[in-house]
Amino acid sequence: MPGLDGGPCGQCLRDPPEYDATRAVFDYAFPIDQLVQSLKYGYQLSIASFFARELLEAGEQLVLDADLIVPMPLHARRLAERGFNQAVEIARPLARACGLPMELARVRKLHDTPAQASLGRVERLLSPRGVFACELALEGQHVLVVDDVMTTGATLNELARCLKRQGARRVTNLVLARTPTSA
């Protein structure tokens, strides 16, 4: 959430996350929520290019400082059900536009956790513990994680923990939308 003078928010000061920063472009509210739903569940993949342009514009400095883009992984079962990973669809044109490599295979989600939207706040915070594996050597790198929606930040936090165990110097999240704090 916004902090004073662009600094960390109160929640991050009280309980520092594993990631170093997050930039969310929009609030997860109308009409963005409808566009995200159209991408994820309506298979309107062309929306991903619009989202990538918005992320690049809002997070240009983050992108320029990054070494690698990692889209939020989906579990293999969820990927098979949906047929695509919306984070990959958003990250692909972003990576192409800024000339950054994107990692798709060596960062994986090991456990198929329930959709965050179906969980209460406490369950959302606990659900992603230990669900990611990373087979990359990331010593000294700045990893930019791309995702569509940040709810509590627990999944992004767990992925950052995994990436930092592999040596990432900095993990920054670039997300399209952030849900209100009451979600």
Buried (B, 14 or more C-beta within 10 A) or exposed (E): EEEEEEEBEEBBEEEEBBBBBBBBBBEBEEEBBEBBEBBBEEEEBEBBBBBBEBBBEBBEEBBEEBBBBBBBBBBEEBBEEEEBBBBBBBBBBBBEBBEBEBBBEEBBBEEBBEEBEEBEEEBBBEBBEEBBBBEBEBEEBBBBBBBBBBBBBBBBBBBBBBBBEBBBBBBBBBBBBBBEEEB
